[in-house]
Amino acid sequence: MNEEEARQRCEQLQAEHPDRETHQWVPVPAENGEWAVAKISLPPGASPTNSETRAEPKPQADDPRVLPPWLDPPRGGLA
């Protein structure tokens, strides 16, 4: 089997094979210059929960660059 034939076989297996939900097929070069098809197990997917996750807006914190009035240098604070 040449590379193109191996790619076509992979596409066919991915479309028709009963294990297509849990496996994938990829073309791989063999030692003799031919090509073969390798079957790879896929990791289990997360189960659908039919829920939606949204990030809550964070409350605005005070600006850390603004000094409180008792530390403000023009008013006699730290310099």
All heavy atoms as a GROMACS GRO file, in nm:
protein
  618
    1MET      N    1   0.086  -0.116   0.000
    1MET     CA    2   0.000   0.000   0.000
    1MET      C    3   0.091   0.123   0.000
    1MET      O    4   0.186   0.130   0.075
    1MET     CB    5  -0.088  -0.009   0.125
    1MET     CG    6  -0.166   0.112   0.159
    1MET     SD    7  -0.269   0.107   0.309
    1MET     CE    8  -0.344  -0.050   0.313
    2ASN      N    9   0.058   0.220  -0.087
    2ASN     CA   10   0.136   0.343  -0.088
    2ASN      C   11   0.072   0.444   0.008
    2ASN      O   12  -0.030   0.418   0.070
    2ASN     CB   13   0.150   0.400  -0.230
    2ASN     CG   14   0.017   0.440  -0.289
    2ASN    OD1   15  -0.077   0.476  -0.218
    2ASN    ND2   16   0.008   0.435  -0.422
    3GLU      N   17   0.134   0.561   0.020
    3GLU     CA   18   0.088   0.661   0.118
    3GLU      C   19  -0.054   0.707   0.087
    3GLU      O   20  -0.138   0.718   0.177
    3GLU     CB   21   0.183   0.780   0.121
    3GLU     CG   22   0.145   0.884   0.223
    3GLU     CD   23   0.242   1.001   0.229
    3GLU    OE1   24   0.337   1.006   0.148
    3GLU    OE2   25   0.221   1.087   0.314
    4GLU      N   26  -0.084   0.733  -0.038
    4GLU     CA   27  -0.218   0.780  -0.075
    4GLU      C   28  -0.324   0.674  -0.044
    4GLU      O   29  -0.431   0.706   0.008
    4GLU     CB   30  -0.223   0.819  -0.223
    4GLU     CG   31  -0.356   0.876  -0.268
    4GLU     CD   32  -0.397   1.000  -0.190
    4GLU    OE1   33  -0.310   1.080  -0.150
    4GLU    OE2   34  -0.519   1.017  -0.167
    5GLU      N   35  -0.294   0.548  -0.072
    5GLU     CA   36  -0.388   0.441  -0.041
    5GLU      C   37  -0.410   0.430   0.110
    5GLU      O   38  -0.521   0.406   0.156
    5GLU     CB   39  -0.337   0.308  -0.096
    5GLU     CG   40  -0.339   0.300  -0.247
    5GLU     CD   41  -0.265   0.178  -0.300
    5GLU    OE1   42  -0.180   0.121  -0.226
    5GLU    OE2   43  -0.290   0.140  -0.415
    6ALA      N   44  -0.303   0.448   0.186
    6ALA     CA   45  -0.314   0.442   0.333
    6ALA      C   46  -0.401   0.557   0.384
    6ALA      O   47  -0.486   0.538   0.473
    6ALA     CB   48  -0.176   0.447   0.396
    7ARG      N   49  -0.385   0.676   0.329
    7ARG     CA   50  -0.467   0.790   0.370
    7ARG      C   51  -0.615   0.766   0.337
    7ARG      O   52  -0.703   0.796   0.418
    7ARG     CB   53  -0.419   0.918   0.303
    7ARG     CG   54  -0.287   0.968   0.356
    7ARG     CD   55  -0.249   1.103   0.294
    7ARG     NE   56  -0.114   1.139   0.325
    7ARG     CZ   57  -0.074   1.193   0.442
    7ARG    NH1   58  -0.164   1.216   0.535
    7ARG    NH2   59   0.051   1.222   0.462
    8GLN      N   60  -0.641   0.712   0.219
    8GLN     CA   61  -0.779   0.683   0.180
    8GLN      C   62  -0.840   0.577   0.272
    8GLN      O   63  -0.956   0.589   0.311
    8GLN     CB   64  -0.784   0.637   0.034
    8GLN     CG   65  -0.754   0.746  -0.064
    8GLN     CD   66  -0.743   0.694  -0.207
    8GLN    OE1   67  -0.751   0.574  -0.233
    8GLN    NE2   68  -0.723   0.785  -0.301
    9ARG      N   69  -0.762   0.475   0.307
    9ARG     CA   70  -0.812   0.371   0.397
    9ARG      C   71  -0.843   0.429   0.535
    9ARG      O   72  -0.943   0.393   0.597
    9ARG     CB   73  -0.709   0.258   0.407
    9ARG     CG   74  -0.752   0.145   0.496
    9ARG     CD   75  -0.868   0.069   0.436
    9ARG     NE   76  -0.900  -0.044   0.524
    9ARG     CZ   77  -1.022  -0.087   0.547
    9ARG    NH1   78  -1.124  -0.033   0.485
    9ARG    NH2   79  -1.043  -0.187   0.628
   10CYS      N   80  -0.760   0.521   0.582
   10CYS     CA   81  -0.784   0.587   0.711
   10CYS      C   82  -0.916   0.664   0.707
   10CYS      O   83  -0.996   0.657   0.801
   10CYS     CB   84  -0.670   0.681   0.746
   10CYS     SG   85  -0.517   0.597   0.789
   11GLU      N   86  -0.940   0.738   0.601
   11GLU     CA   87  -1.065   0.813   0.587
   11GLU      C   88  -1.185   0.718   0.584
   11GLU      O   89  -1.288   0.746   0.645
   11GLU     CB   90  -1.061   0.898   0.460
   11GLU     CG   91  -0.963   1.014   0.468
   11GLU     CD   92  -0.951   1.090   0.336
   11GLU    OE1   93  -1.032   1.065   0.244
   11GLU    OE2   94  -0.860   1.173   0.326
   12GLN      N   95  -1.170   0.606   0.514
   12GLN     CA   96  -1.279   0.509   0.506
   12GLN      C   97  -1.309   0.450   0.644
   12GLN      O   98  -1.425   0.440   0.685
   12GLN     CB   99  -1.243   0.398   0.407
   12GLN     CG  100  -1.348   0.291   0.396
   12GLN     CD  101  -1.301   0.174   0.309
   12GLN    OE1  102  -1.184   0.165   0.273
   12GLN    NE2  103  -1.394   0.087   0.277
   13LEU      N  104  -1.205   0.411   0.715
   13LEU     CA  105  -1.224   0.354   0.849
   13LEU      C  106  -1.287   0.455   0.944
   13LEU      O  107  -1.374   0.421   1.023
   13LEU     CB  108  -1.091   0.303   0.905
   13LEU     CG  109  -1.035   0.179   0.838
   13LEU    CD1  110  -0.890   0.156   0.881
   13LEU    CD2  111  -1.121   0.057   0.868
   14GLN      N  112  -1.243   0.580   0.935
   14GLN     CA  113  -1.297   0.684   1.023
   14GLN      C  114  -1.445   0.708   0.995
   14GLN      O  115  -1.520   0.745   1.083
   14GLN     CB  116  -1.218   0.814   1.007
   14GLN     CG  117  -1.244   0.915   1.114
   14GLN     CD  118  -1.206   0.866   1.253
   14GLN    OE1  119  -1.104   0.801   1.272
   14GLN    NE2  120  -1.289   0.895   1.351
   15ALA      N  121  -1.488   0.685   0.873
   15ALA     CA  122  -1.627   0.709   0.837
   15ALA      C  123  -1.716   0.589   0.864
   15ALA      O  124  -1.834   0.605   0.895
   15ALA     CB  125  -1.636   0.746   0.689
   16GLU      N  126  -1.660   0.466   0.856
   16GLU     CA  127  -1.745   0.347   0.858
   16GLU      C  128  -1.724   0.251   0.974
   16GLU      O  129  -1.813   0.174   1.007
   16GLU     CB  130  -1.725   0.269   0.727
   16GLU     CG  131  -1.758   0.348   0.603
   16GLU     CD  132  -1.717   0.277   0.476
   16GLU    OE1  133  -1.660   0.165   0.485
   16GLU    OE2  134  -1.741   0.333   0.368
   17HIS      N  135  -1.609   0.252   1.035
   17HIS     CA  136  -1.576   0.149   1.135
   17HIS      C  137  -1.659   0.168   1.263
   17HIS      O  138  -1.682   0.281   1.306
   17HIS     CB  139  -1.427   0.155   1.169
   17HIS     CG  140  -1.377   0.032   1.235
   17HIS    ND1  141  -1.392   0.009   1.369
   17HIS    CD2  142  -1.311  -0.076   1.186
   17HIS    CE1  143  -1.338  -0.107   1.400
   17HIS    NE2  144  -1.288  -0.161   1.289
   18PRO      N  145  -1.703   0.058   1.328
   18PRO     CA  146  -1.780   0.069   1.452
   18PRO      C  147  -1.703   0.135   1.566
   18PRO      O  148  -1.763   0.192   1.657
   18PRO     CB  149  -1.814  -0.076   1.488
   18PRO     CG  150  -1.791  -0.156   1.365
   18PRO     CD  151  -1.694  -0.081   1.280
   19ASP      N  152  -1.570   0.132   1.563
   19ASP     CA  153  -1.489   0.192   1.670
   19ASP      C  154  -1.455   0.338   1.642
   19ASP      O  155  -1.370   0.396   1.711
   19ASP     CB  156  -1.358   0.114   1.687
   19ASP     CG  157  -1.380  -0.024   1.745
   19ASP    OD1  158  -1.488  -0.048   1.804
   19ASP    OD2  159  -1.290  -0.108   1.732
   20ARG      N  160  -1.519   0.400   1.545
   20ARG     CA  161  -1.479   0.536   1.506
   20ARG      C  162  -1.500   0.640   1.616
   20ARG      O  163  -1.439   0.746   1.613
   20ARG     CB  164  -1.550   0.578   1.378
   20ARG     CG  165  -1.698   0.592   1.389
   20ARG     CD  166  -1.760   0.627   1.253
   20ARG     NE  167  -1.904   0.630   1.260
   20ARG     CZ  168  -1.983   0.528   1.233
   20ARG    NH1  169  -1.931   0.412   1.196
   20ARG    NH2  170  -2.114   0.539   1.242
   21GLU      N  171  -1.586   0.612   1.713
   21GLU     CA  172  -1.608   0.707   1.823
   21GLU      C  173  -1.495   0.700   1.927
   21GLU      O  174  -1.473   0.797   1.998
   21GLU     CB  175  -1.742   0.678   1.891
   21GLU     CG  176  -1.862   0.692   1.800
   21GLU     CD  177  -1.882   0.833   1.748
   21GLU    OE1  178  -1.854   0.928   1.823
   21GLU    OE2  179  -1.925   0.847   1.632
   22THR      N  180  -1.428   0.588   1.935
   22THR     CA  181  -1.327   0.569   2.039
   22THR      C  182  -1.185   0.556   1.985
   22THR      O  183  -1.090   0.547   2.062
   22THR     CB  184  -1.358   0.443   2.122
   22THR    OG1  185  -1.365   0.330   2.034
   22THR    CG2  186  -1.490   0.459   2.196
   23HIS      N  187  -1.171   0.552   1.852
   23HIS     CA  188  -1.039   0.533   1.791
   23HIS      C  189  -1.025   0.623   1.669
   23HIS      O  190  -1.124   0.671   1.614
   23HIS     CB  191  -1.019   0.387   1.748
   23HIS     CG  192  -1.010   0.294   1.862
   23HIS    ND1  193  -1.121   0.251   1.931
   23HIS    CD2  194  -0.903   0.235   1.921
   23HIS    CE1  195  -1.083   0.168   2.028
   23HIS    NE2  196  -0.952   0.158   2.024
   24GLN      N  197  -0.900   0.642   1.627
   24GLN     CA  198  -0.872   0.709   1.500
   24GLN      C  199  -0.767   0.628   1.427
   24GLN      O  200  -0.696   0.548   1.487
   24GLN     CB  201  -0.826   0.853   1.521
   24GLN     CG  202  -0.691   0.870   1.583
   24GLN     CD  203  -0.654   1.016   1.599
   24GLN    OE1  204  -0.734   1.105   1.580
   24GLN    NE2  205  -0.530   1.041   1.634
   25TRP      N  206  -0.756   0.649   1.298
   25TRP     CA  207  -0.662   0.576   1.215
   25TRP      C  208  -0.570   0.674   1.147
   25TRP      O  209  -0.614   0.778   1.100
   25TRP     CB  210  -0.738   0.493   1.111
   25TRP     CG  211  -0.810   0.378   1.173
   25TRP    CD1  212  -0.767   0.250   1.183
   25TRP    CD2  213  -0.940   0.381   1.233
   25TRP    NE1  214  -0.861   0.174   1.247
   25TRP    CE2  215  -0.968   0.251   1.278
   25TRP    CE3  216  -1.035   0.479   1.254
   25TRP    CZ2  217  -1.086   0.218   1.343
   25TRP    CZ3  218  -1.153   0.447   1.318
   25TRP    CH2  219  -1.177   0.317   1.362
   26VAL      N  220  -0.441   0.640   1.143
   26VAL     CA  221  -0.341   0.726   1.081
   26VAL      C  222  -0.250   0.643   0.992
   26VAL      O  223  -0.219   0.528   1.024
   26VAL     CB  224  -0.257   0.803   1.186
   26VAL    CG1  225  -0.341   0.901   1.264
   26VAL    CG2  226  -0.188   0.707   1.280
   27PRO      N  227  -0.205   0.700   0.879
   27PRO     CA  228  -0.110   0.627   0.794
   27PRO      C  229   0.030   0.634   0.857
   27PRO      O  230   0.070   0.738   0.910
   27PRO     CB  231  -0.116   0.703   0.662
   27PRO     CG  232  -0.166   0.838   0.696
   27PRO     CD  233  -0.250   0.824   0.820
   28VAL      N  234   0.101   0.522   0.852
   28VAL     CA  235   0.237   0.516   0.906
   28VAL      C  236   0.328   0.445   0.806
   28VAL      O  237   0.286   0.348   0.743
   28VAL     CB  238   0.242   0.444   1.043
   28VAL    CG1  239   0.172   0.525   1.150
   28VAL    CG2  240   0.182   0.306   1.035
   29PRO      N  241   0.450   0.492   0.791
   29PRO     CA  242   0.543   0.423   0.700
   29PRO      C  243   0.591   0.292   0.762
   29PRO      O  244   0.621   0.286   0.881
   29PRO     CB  245   0.657   0.522   0.682
   29PRO     CG  246   0.649   0.614   0.798
   29PRO     CD  247   0.507   0.616   0.845
   30ALA      N  248   0.597   0.188   0.682
   30ALA     CA  249   0.649   0.058   0.727
   30ALA      C  250   0.798   0.051   0.694
   30ALA      O  251   0.852   0.134   0.621
   30ALA     CB  252   0.571  -0.054   0.660
   31GLU      N  253   0.865  -0.050   0.746
   31GLU     CA  254   1.010  -0.062   0.727
   31GLU      C  255   1.049  -0.086   0.581
   31GLU      O  256   1.155  -0.044   0.538
   31GLU     CB  257   1.063  -0.177   0.812
   31GLU     CG  258   1.054  -0.151   0.960
   31GLU     CD  259   1.102  -0.269   1.042
   31GLU    OE1  260   1.157  -0.364   0.985
   31GLU    OE2  261   1.086  -0.265   1.164
   32ASN      N  262   0.965  -0.152   0.504
   32ASN     CA  263   1.002  -0.189   0.367
   32ASN      C  264   0.964  -0.083   0.263
   32ASN      O  265   0.963  -0.110   0.145
   32ASN     CB  266   0.936  -0.322   0.332
   32ASN     CG  267   0.784  -0.317   0.344
   32ASN    OD1  268   0.728  -0.212   0.376
   32ASN    ND2  269   0.719  -0.427   0.318
   33GLY      N  270   0.932   0.037   0.307
   33GLY     CA  271   0.895   0.144   0.214
   33GLY      C  272   0.745   0.149   0.185
   33GLY      O  273   0.698   0.241   0.123
   34GLU      N  274   0.672   0.050   0.228
   34GLU     CA  275   0.527   0.048   0.214
   34GLU      C  276   0.465   0.133   0.324
   34GLU      O  277   0.533   0.183   0.412
   34GLU     CB  278   0.475  -0.096   0.225
   34GLU     CG  279   0.520  -0.188   0.114
   34GLU     CD  280   0.444  -0.163  -0.015
   34GLU    OE1  281   0.322  -0.143  -0.009
   34GLU    OE2  282   0.508  -0.164  -0.122
   35TRP      N  283   0.334   0.148   0.318
   35TRP     CA  284   0.261   0.223   0.419
   35TRP      C  285   0.158   0.131   0.483
   35TRP      O  286   0.107   0.039   0.420
   35TRP     CB  287   0.193   0.344   0.357
   35TRP     CG  288   0.290   0.454   0.330
   35TRP    CD1  289   0.378   0.462   0.227
   35TRP    CD2  290   0.313   0.570   0.409
   35TRP    NE1  291   0.454   0.575   0.236
   35TRP    CE2  292   0.415   0.644   0.347
   35TRP    CE3  293   0.257   0.619   0.526
   35TRP    CZ2  294   0.462   0.764   0.398
   35TRP    CZ3  295   0.303   0.740   0.576
   35TRP    CH2  296   0.405   0.810   0.514
   36ALA      N  297   0.126   0.159   0.608
   36ALA     CA  298   0.027   0.081   0.681
   36ALA      C  299  -0.066   0.178   0.753
   36ALA      O  300  -0.043   0.299   0.755
   36ALA     CB  301   0.096  -0.011   0.780
   37VAL      N  302  -0.171   0.123   0.812
   37VAL     CA  303  -0.268   0.202   0.887
   37VAL      C  304  -0.258   0.162   1.034
   37VAL      O  305  -0.262   0.044   1.066
   37VAL     CB  306  -0.411   0.179   0.834
   37VAL    CG1  307  -0.513   0.250   0.919
   37VAL    CG2  308  -0.421   0.225   0.689
   38ALA      N  309  -0.243   0.261   1.121
   38ALA     CA  310  -0.236   0.236   1.265
   38ALA      C  311  -0.366   0.283   1.330
   38ALA      O  312  -0.417   0.390   1.300
   38ALA     CB  313  -0.118   0.309   1.326
   39LYS      N  314  -0.418   0.200   1.420
   39LYS     CA  315  -0.540   0.232   1.495
   39LYS      C  316  -0.497   0.285   1.631
   39LYS      O  317  -0.423   0.220   1.704
   39LYS     CB  318  -0.624   0.106   1.512
   39LYS     CG  319  -0.754   0.127   1.584
   39LYS     CD  320  -0.831  -0.005   1.592
   39LYS     CE  321  -0.961   0.009   1.666
   39LYS     NZ  322  -1.032  -0.120   1.677
   40ILE      N  323  -0.544   0.406   1.665
   40ILE     CA  324  -0.504   0.472   1.789
   40ILE      C  325  -0.627   0.493   1.875
   40ILE      O  326  -0.728   0.546   1.829
   40ILE     CB  327  -0.436   0.608   1.759
   40ILE    CG1  328  -0.313   0.585   1.673
   40ILE    CG2  329  -0.401   0.680   1.888
   40ILE    CD1  330  -0.248   0.713   1.625
   41SER      N  331  -0.616   0.455   2.001
   41SER     CA  332  -0.725   0.474   2.096
   41SER      C  333  -0.730   0.620   2.139
   41SER      O  334  -0.628   0.681   2.170
   41SER     CB  335  -0.702   0.384   2.218
   41SER     OG  336  -0.797   0.410   2.316
   42LEU      N  337  -0.850   0.677   2.143
   42LEU     CA  338  -0.868   0.816   2.186
   42LEU      C  339  -0.897   0.818   2.336
   42LEU      O  340  -0.962   0.728   2.388
   42LEU     CB  341  -0.984   0.880   2.112
   42LEU     CG  342  -0.968   0.894   1.961
   42LEU    CD1  343  -1.097   0.946   1.900
   42LEU    CD2  344  -0.853   0.987   1.928
   43PRO      N  345  -0.851   0.921   2.407
   43PRO     CA  346  -0.884   0.931   2.549
   43PRO      C  347  -1.033   0.954   2.565
   43PRO      O  348  -1.098   1.014   2.479
   43PRO     CB  349  -0.803   1.052   2.597
   43PRO     CG  350  -0.776   1.131   2.474
   43PRO     CD  351  -0.771   1.033   2.360
   44PRO      N  352  -1.092   0.906   2.674
   44PRO     CA  353  -1.235   0.927   2.694
   44PRO      C  354  -1.266   1.075   2.706
   44PRO      O  355  -1.192   1.151   2.768
   44PRO     CB  356  -1.266   0.854   2.824
   44PRO     CG  357  -1.135   0.832   2.891
   44PRO     CD  358  -1.030   0.835   2.784
   45GLY      N  359  -1.375   1.117   2.645
   45GLY     CA  360  -1.414   1.256   2.649
   45GLY      C  361  -1.494   1.288   2.773
   45GLY      O  362  -1.543   1.199   2.843
   46ALA      N  363  -1.506   1.413   2.803
   46ALA     CA  364  -1.587   1.455   2.917
   46ALA      C  365  -1.735   1.437   2.883
   46ALA      O  366  -1.777   1.460   2.771
   46ALA     CB  367  -1.557   1.601   2.950
   47SER      N  368  -1.809   1.394   2.980
   47SER     CA  369  -1.951   1.374   2.955
   47SER      C  370  -2.021   1.510   2.947
   47SER      O  371  -1.991   1.601   3.024
   47SER     CB  372  -2.014   1.290   3.066
   47SER     OG  373  -2.000   1.355   3.190
   48PRO      N  374  -2.113   1.525   2.855
   48PRO     CA  375  -2.183   1.652   2.843
   48PRO      C  376  -2.274   1.674   2.964
   48PRO      O  377  -2.340   1.582   3.012
   48PRO     CB  378  -2.265   1.637   2.715
   48PRO     CG  379  -2.276   1.491   2.693
   48PRO     CD  380  -2.156   1.427   2.756
   49THR      N  381  -2.276   1.795   3.013
   49THR     CA  382  -2.357   1.826   3.130
   49THR      C  383  -2.477   1.912   3.097
   49THR      O  384  -2.561   1.935   3.182
   49THR     CB  385  -2.272   1.901   3.235
   49THR    OG1  386  -2.222   2.021   3.176
   49THR    CG2  387  -2.156   1.814   3.284
   50ASN      N  388  -2.484   1.962   2.976
   50ASN     CA  389  -2.593   2.050   2.934
   50ASN      C  390  -2.606   2.171   3.026
   50ASN      O  391  -2.714   2.220   3.052
   50ASN     CB  392  -2.726   1.975   2.927
   50ASN     CG  393  -2.725   1.872   2.817
   50ASN    OD1  394  -2.654   1.886   2.719
   50ASN    ND2  395  -2.804   1.768   2.834
   51SER      N  396  -2.494   2.214   3.080
   51SER     CA  397  -2.496   2.334   3.163
   51SER      C  398  -2.395   2.433   3.106
   51SER      O  399  -2.308   2.398   3.029
   51SER     CB  400  -2.462   2.301   3.308
   51SER     OG  401  -2.331   2.252   3.317
   52GLU      N  402  -2.408   2.553   3.149
   52GLU     CA  403  -2.323   2.659   3.099
   52GLU      C  404  -2.248   2.722   3.216
   52GLU      O  405  -2.307   2.743   3.322
   52GLU     CB  406  -2.409   2.764   3.030
   52GLU     CG  407  -2.332   2.872   2.960
   52GLU     CD  408  -2.425   2.966   2.884
   52GLU    OE1  409  -2.508   2.918   2.807
   52GLU    OE2  410  -2.413   3.086   2.906
   53THR      N  411  -2.121   2.748   3.196
   53THR     CA  412  -2.042   2.811   3.301
   53THR      C  413  -2.009   2.953   3.257
   53THR      O  414  -1.959   2.974   3.148
   53THR     CB  415  -1.911   2.733   3.324
   53THR    OG1  416  -1.944   2.598   3.355
   53THR    CG2  417  -1.830   2.794   3.435
   54ARG      N  418  -2.038   3.045   3.344
   54ARG     CA  419  -2.008   3.186   3.314
   54ARG      C  420  -1.924   3.244   3.426
   54ARG      O  421  -1.947   3.216   3.543
   54ARG     CB  422  -2.136   3.268   3.301
   54ARG     CG  423  -2.218   3.230   3.182
   54ARG     CD  424  -2.331   3.324   3.166
   54ARG     NE  425  -2.414   3.282   3.053
   54ARG     CZ  426  -2.496   3.359   2.990
   54ARG    NH1  427  -2.510   3.484   3.027
   54ARG    NH2  428  -2.566   3.313   2.890
   55ALA      N  429  -1.834   3.329   3.389
   55ALA     CA  430  -1.752   3.397   3.489
   55ALA      C  431  -1.829   3.517   3.543
   55ALA      O  432  -1.889   3.593   3.468
   55ALA     CB  433  -1.621   3.443   3.426
   56GLU      N  434  -1.827   3.529   3.673
   56GLU     CA  435  -1.892   3.644   3.735
   56GLU      C  436  -1.800   3.765   3.724
   56GLU      O  437  -1.679   3.752   3.740
   56GLU     CB  438  -1.919   3.615   3.884
   56GLU     CG  439  -2.019   3.504   3.906
   56GLU     CD  440  -2.159   3.541   3.861
   56GLU    OE1  441  -2.197   3.658   3.874
   56GLU    OE2  442  -2.229   3.452   3.810
   57PRO      N  443  -1.856   3.882   3.698
   57PRO     CA  444  -1.769   4.000   3.691
   57PRO      C  445  -1.708   4.028   3.829
   57PRO      O  446  -1.775   4.016   3.930
   57PRO     CB  447  -1.863   4.112   3.648
   57PRO     CG  448  -2.000   4.061   3.670
   57PRO     CD  449  -1.994   3.912   3.671
   58LYS      N  450  -1.582   4.062   3.829
   58LYS     CA  451  -1.512   4.091   3.954
   58LYS      C  452  -1.542   4.235   3.996
   58LYS      O  453  -1.543   4.325   3.913
   58LYS     CB  454  -1.363   4.072   3.938
   58LYS     CG  455  -1.327   3.928   3.909
   58LYS     CD  456  -1.178   3.912   3.897
   58LYS     CE  457  -1.148   3.766   3.869
   58LYS     NZ  458  -1.006   3.743   3.853
   59PRO      N  459  -1.565   4.258   4.124
   59PRO     CA  460  -1.588   4.397   4.168
   59PRO      C  461  -1.461   4.479   4.151
   59PRO      O  462  -1.350   4.426   4.163
   59PRO     CB  463  -1.625   4.382   4.316
   59PRO     CG  464  -1.571   4.249   4.356
   59PRO     CD  465  -1.570   4.164   4.233
   60GLN      N  466  -1.477   4.603   4.121
   60GLN     CA  467  -1.363   4.690   4.100
   60GLN      C  468  -1.297   4.723   4.233
   60GLN      O  469  -1.361   4.770   4.326
   60GLN     CB  470  -1.406   4.820   4.031
   60GLN     CG  471  -1.454   4.800   3.890
   60GLN     CD  472  -1.342   4.757   3.797
   60GLN    OE1  473  -1.225   4.781   3.822
   60GLN    NE2  474  -1.379   4.689   3.691
   61ALA      N  475  -1.169   4.695   4.243
   61ALA     CA  476  -1.092   4.729   4.363
   61ALA      C  477  -1.042   4.872   4.351
   61ALA      O  478  -1.039   4.931   4.243
   61ALA     CB  479  -0.975   4.633   4.377
   62ASP      N  480  -1.003   4.928   4.464
   62ASP     CA  481  -0.946   5.062   4.463
   62ASP      C  482  -0.816   5.060   4.383
   62ASP      O  483  -0.745   4.961   4.380
   62ASP     CB  484  -0.917   5.111   4.605
   62ASP     CG  485  -1.044   5.132   4.685
   62ASP    OD1  486  -1.149   5.159   4.622
   62ASP    OD2  487  -1.039   5.121   4.808
   63ASP      N  488  -0.786   5.172   4.318
   63ASP     CA  489  -0.664   5.184   4.241
   63ASP      C  490  -0.545   5.187   4.338
   63ASP      O  491  -0.535   5.278   4.420
   63ASP     CB  492  -0.668   5.311   4.158
   63ASP     CG  493  -0.552   5.322   4.060
   63ASP    OD1  494  -0.460   5.237   4.065
   63ASP    OD2  495  -0.554   5.414   3.976
   64PRO      N  496  -0.454   5.087   4.330
   64PRO     CA  497  -0.342   5.084   4.425
   64PRO      C  498  -0.241   5.196   4.403
   64PRO      O  499  -0.157   5.220   4.487
   64PRO     CB  500  -0.278   4.947   4.400
   64PRO     CG  501  -0.315   4.914   4.259
   64PRO     CD  502  -0.450   4.976   4.237
   65ARG      N  503  -0.252   5.267   4.292
   65ARG     CA  504  -0.157   5.375   4.265
   65ARG      C  505  -0.196   5.505   4.336
   65ARG      O  506  -0.116   5.595   4.346
   65ARG     CB  507  -0.148   5.400   4.115
   65ARG     CG  508  -0.095   5.280   4.038
   65ARG     CD  509  -0.107   5.301   3.892
   65ARG     NE  510  -0.250   5.305   3.859
   65ARG     CZ  511  -0.299   5.328   3.739
   65ARG    NH1  512  -0.218   5.352   3.639
   65ARG    NH2  513  -0.428   5.329   3.717
   66VAL      N  514  -0.316   5.513   4.385
   66VAL     CA  515  -0.362   5.635   4.452
   66VAL      C  516  -0.337   5.619   4.602
   66VAL      O  517  -0.384   5.525   4.665
   66VAL     CB  518  -0.512   5.659   4.425
   66VAL    CG1  519  -0.560   5.781   4.501
   66VAL    CG2  520  -0.537   5.673   4.277
   67LEU      N  521  -0.260   5.714   4.660
   67LEU     CA  522  -0.230   5.709   4.802
   67LEU      C  523  -0.346   5.767   4.882
   67LEU      O  524  -0.413   5.860   4.838
   67LEU     CB  525  -0.103   5.789   4.833
   67LEU     CG  526   0.027   5.734   4.775
   67LEU    CD1  527   0.140   5.833   4.800
   67LEU    CD2  528   0.059   5.600   4.836
   68PRO      N  529  -0.369   5.715   5.000
   68PRO     CA  530  -0.471   5.777   5.085
   68PRO      C  531  -0.426   5.918   5.123
   68PRO      O  532  -0.305   5.949   5.122
   68PRO     CB  533  -0.477   5.684   5.207
   68PRO     CG  534  -0.355   5.599   5.201
   68PRO     CD  535  -0.308   5.598   5.061
   69PRO      N  536  -0.518   6.006   5.157
   69PRO     CA  537  -0.482   6.147   5.183
   69PRO      C  538  -0.375   6.166   5.290
   69PRO      O  539  -0.293   6.256   5.280
   69PRO     CB  540  -0.613   6.210   5.227
   69PRO     CG  541  -0.720   6.117   5.187
   69PRO     CD  542  -0.659   5.982   5.170
   70TRP      N  543  -0.370   6.082   5.392
   70TRP     CA  544  -0.271   6.103   5.499
   70TRP      C  545  -0.130   6.063   5.458
   70TRP      O  546  -0.035   6.093   5.525
   70TRP     CB  547  -0.313   6.029   5.627
   70TRP     CG  548  -0.328   5.880   5.610
   70TRP    CD1  549  -0.233   5.786   5.623
   70TRP    CD2  550  -0.446   5.813   5.575
   70TRP    NE1  551  -0.283   5.662   5.598
   70TRP    CE2  552  -0.417   5.675   5.569
   70TRP    CE3  553  -0.577   5.850   5.548
   70TRP    CZ2  554  -0.509   5.578   5.537
   70TRP    CZ3  555  -0.670   5.752   5.516
   70TRP    CH2  556  -0.635   5.619   5.512
   71LEU      N  557  -0.114   5.992   5.340
   71LEU     CA  558   0.019   5.959   5.290
   71LEU      C  559   0.056   6.037   5.166
   71LEU      O  560   0.165   6.020   5.112
   71LEU     CB  561   0.026   5.810   5.258
   71LEU     CG  562   0.019   5.714   5.378
   71LEU    CD1  563   0.023   5.571   5.328
   71LEU    CD2  564   0.134   5.738   5.474
   72ASP      N  565  -0.027   6.125   5.122
   72ASP     CA  566  -0.004   6.202   5.001
   72ASP      C  567   0.102   6.308   5.028
   72ASP      O  568   0.083   6.394   5.112
   72ASP     CB  569  -0.136   6.267   4.956
   72ASP     CG  570  -0.128   6.318   4.814
   72ASP    OD1  571  -0.026   6.292   4.746
   72ASP    OD2  572  -0.225   6.381   4.770
   73PRO      N  573   0.221   6.303   4.958
   73PRO     CA  574   0.331   6.396   4.987
   73PRO      C  575   0.294   6.544   4.983
   73PRO      O  576   0.339   6.619   5.070
   73PRO     CB  577   0.434   6.364   4.879
   73PRO     CG  578   0.407   6.223   4.842
   73PRO     CD  579   0.257   6.205   4.858
   74PRO      N  580   0.214   6.594   4.891
   74PRO     CA  581   0.185   6.738   4.893
   74PRO      C  582   0.111   6.781   5.019
   74PRO      O  583   0.110   6.898   5.055
   74PRO     CB  584   0.097   6.761   4.770
   74PRO     CG  585   0.123   6.645   4.681
   74PRO     CD  586   0.162   6.531   4.769
   75ARG      N  587   0.050   6.690   5.091
   75ARG     CA  588  -0.026   6.726   5.211
   75ARG      C  589   0.052   6.695   5.338
   75ARG      O  590  -0.004   6.680   5.445
   75ARG     CB  591  -0.160   6.652   5.211
   75ARG     CG  592  -0.246   6.693   5.094
   75ARG     CD  593  -0.383   6.632   5.104
   75ARG     NE  594  -0.449   6.652   4.974
   75ARG     CZ  595  -0.532   6.568   4.919
   75ARG    NH1  596  -0.564   6.458   4.981
   75ARG    NH2  597  -0.584   6.594   4.803
   76GLY      N  598   0.180   6.675   5.326
   76GLY     CA  599   0.262   6.656   5.444
   76GLY      C  600   0.285   6.509   5.481
   76GLY      O  601   0.333   6.481   5.590
   77GLY      N  602   0.256   6.417   5.391
   77GLY     CA  603   0.278   6.276   5.424
   77GLY      C  604   0.420   6.235   5.396
   77GLY      O  605   0.514   6.316   5.400
   78LEU      N  606   0.441   6.109   5.369
   78LEU     CA  607   0.575   6.058   5.341
   78LEU      C  608   0.628   6.115   5.211
   78LEU      O  609   0.555   6.130   5.116
   78LEU     CB  610   0.571   5.905   5.333
   78LEU     CG  611   0.522   5.831   5.457
   78LEU    CD1  612   0.512   5.684   5.428
   78LEU    CD2  613   0.615   5.856   5.574
   79ALA      N  614   0.756   6.144   5.209
   79ALA     CA  615   0.816   6.199   5.087
   79ALA      C  616   0.928   6.113   5.038
   79ALA      O  617   0.991   6.045   5.106
   79ALA     CB  618   0.865   6.341   5.111
   0.00000   0.00000   0.00000
